[in-house]
Amino acid sequence: MSESLAEALLHPESADDAASPQVGSTLKALRETRGLTLGEVSARIKYSAAQLRHLEANEWARLPEGVPLRGLVKNYARFLETDAETMLRLLDDAIGPGRAHPAVHAATARHALPQMDMTPRGEPAHRTWAWLLLLLVLFCAFGFYAIDRGWVPDQWLVFDWLKALRP
């Protein structure tokens, strides 16, 4: 039944092309025919009721752009059991088609990333070595403490200077 409603909303009988259907009003009409509230839809598709309200009101400035917006429309359409591709076409008509991200070429990547010694978190690589050195020092200190306390068996102490550390 919702597909017939979607088709009726997408292809109105009137000859007035200026009043073309919009994705938000179409989704709102489909939701209302199913007797669902924004809270119920929000709980099922995991988008906030405010986002759904902005979508139904066609308030594009209050919604994310690009792929997240397309995902919202697609999930909402799937939940309402209507044609998601039709809703995405309506979205493209309303805000324009999604633009692909520009490709990064090797020549521009060299200038875009001047510091190649950065870790993924943005810390310089030498800080990683400092942490490893600190862990090594702590491990050695614990080893000497374990030898001093007698927690290490004699056969593990292969060097005479380690055996000399025993009490």
C-alpha positions in Angstrom: 0.0 0.0 0.0 2.8 2.4 0.8 4.3 1.9 -2.7 1.0 2.9 -4.3 0.9 6.0 -2.0 4.5 6.8 -3.0 3.6 6.5 -6.7 0.6 8.7 -6.2 2.7 11.3 -4.5 5.5 11.1 -7.1 3.1 11.3 -10.1 0.3 13.7 -9.2 -2.7 13.7 -11.5 -2.6 17.5 -11.8 -0.7 19.2 -14.7 1.0 21.6 -12.3 4.7 20.7 -12.5 5.7 23.5 -10.2 4.3 21.5 -7.2 6.6 18.6 -7.7 6.8 16.2 -4.7 9.6 16.6 -2.3 11.4 13.8 -0.4 10.5 15.2 3.0 6.8 15.6 2.5 6.6 12.2 0.7 8.3 10.5 3.7 6.1 12.3 6.1 2.9 11.3 4.2 4.1 7.7 4.1 4.9 7.7 7.9 1.5 9.3 8.7 -0.4 6.7 6.6 1.3 4.0 8.6 0.2 5.7 11.9 3.8 6.1 13.1 5.2 8.9 15.2 8.6 10.5 14.8 9.7 8.9 18.1 8.7 5.4 16.9 10.6 5.8 13.6 13.6 7.3 15.5 13.8 4.3 17.8 13.8 1.9 14.9 16.2 3.5 12.4 18.5 5.1 15.0 18.3 8.7 13.8 17.1 11.4 16.1 13.6 12.7 15.9 15.0 16.2 15.3 16.8 14.9 12.2 13.7 13.2 10.9 11.7 16.4 11.6 14.2 18.5 9.6 14.1 16.0 6.8 10.3 16.0 6.6 10.4 19.8 6.6 13.1 19.8 3.8 15.4 21.9 6.0 18.6 20.9 4.3 20.8 23.4 6.2 20.1 21.6 9.5 21.0 18.1 8.1 24.4 16.6 7.3 25.5 16.7 3.7 26.5 14.0 1.2 26.6 10.3 2.2 25.2 10.7 5.7 22.1 12.5 4.3 21.7 9.9 1.6 21.9 7.1 4.2 19.3 8.8 6.3 16.9 9.0 3.4 17.6 5.5 2.3 17.1 4.0 5.8 13.9 6.0 6.3 12.6 4.8 2.9 13.5 1.2 3.6 11.8 1.4 7.0 8.6 2.7 5.4 8.9 -0.1 2.8 9.0 2.2 -0.1 11.4 2.4 -3.1 14.6 3.9 -1.7 16.0 4.7 -5.1 13.0 6.8 -5.9 13.5 8.7 -2.6 17.2 9.2 -3.4 16.2 10.6 -6.9 13.8 13.0 -5.1 16.7 14.0 -2.8 19.0 14.6 -5.8 16.3 16.8 -7.4 15.9 18.8 -4.1 19.6 19.4 -3.3 21.5 18.3 -6.3 23.4 15.0 -6.9 26.1 14.0 -4.6 29.5 15.1 -5.7 32.4 12.7 -5.7 35.5 13.6 -3.6 38.5 14.7 -5.6 41.1 12.1 -6.3 44.4 12.6 -4.5 47.4 12.2 -6.8 50.9 11.3 -5.7 52.3 14.8 -6.6 49.7 16.6 -4.5 49.9 14.1 -1.7 53.5 15.0 -1.1 52.6 18.6 -0.6 49.5 17.9 1.4 51.3 15.7 4.0 54.7 17.3 4.7 55.3 15.5 7.9 55.6 11.8 7.2 56.8 10.9 10.7 53.3 11.5 12.2 51.4 8.6 13.6 47.6 8.2 12.8 46.7 10.0 16.0 48.8 13.0 15.1 51.6 12.5 17.6 55.2 12.6 16.3 56.8 9.2 15.9 59.6 9.9 18.5 57.0 9.9 21.3 56.2 6.3 20.5 59.9 5.4 21.1 59.8 7.3 24.4 56.9 5.2 25.6 58.6 2.0 24.6 61.8 3.1 26.4 59.8 3.9 29.5 58.2 0.5 29.4 61.6 -1.2 29.0 63.0 0.7 32.0 59.9 -0.3 34.1 60.2 -3.9 33.0 63.9 -4.0 34.0 63.2 -2.4 37.4 60.5 -5.0 38.1 62.9 -7.8 37.0 65.6 -6.6 39.4 63.0 -6.3 42.2 61.8 -9.8 41.5 65.3 -11.1 41.7 65.9 -9.3 45.0 62.8 -10.7 46.5 63.7 -14.3 45.4 60.7 -14.7 43.1 63.0 -15.8 40.2 64.3 -19.4 40.2 68.1 -19.9 40.2 68.1 -21.7 36.8 66.7 -18.6 35.1 69.7 -16.6 36.3 72.2 -17.5 33.6 74.7 -14.7 34.3 76.8 -14.7 37.4 76.2 -11.0 38.0 72.5 -11.7 38.2 73.1 -14.4 40.9 75.2 -11.8 42.8 72.0 -9.7 43.1 70.3 -12.3 45.2 70.3 -11.7 49.0 
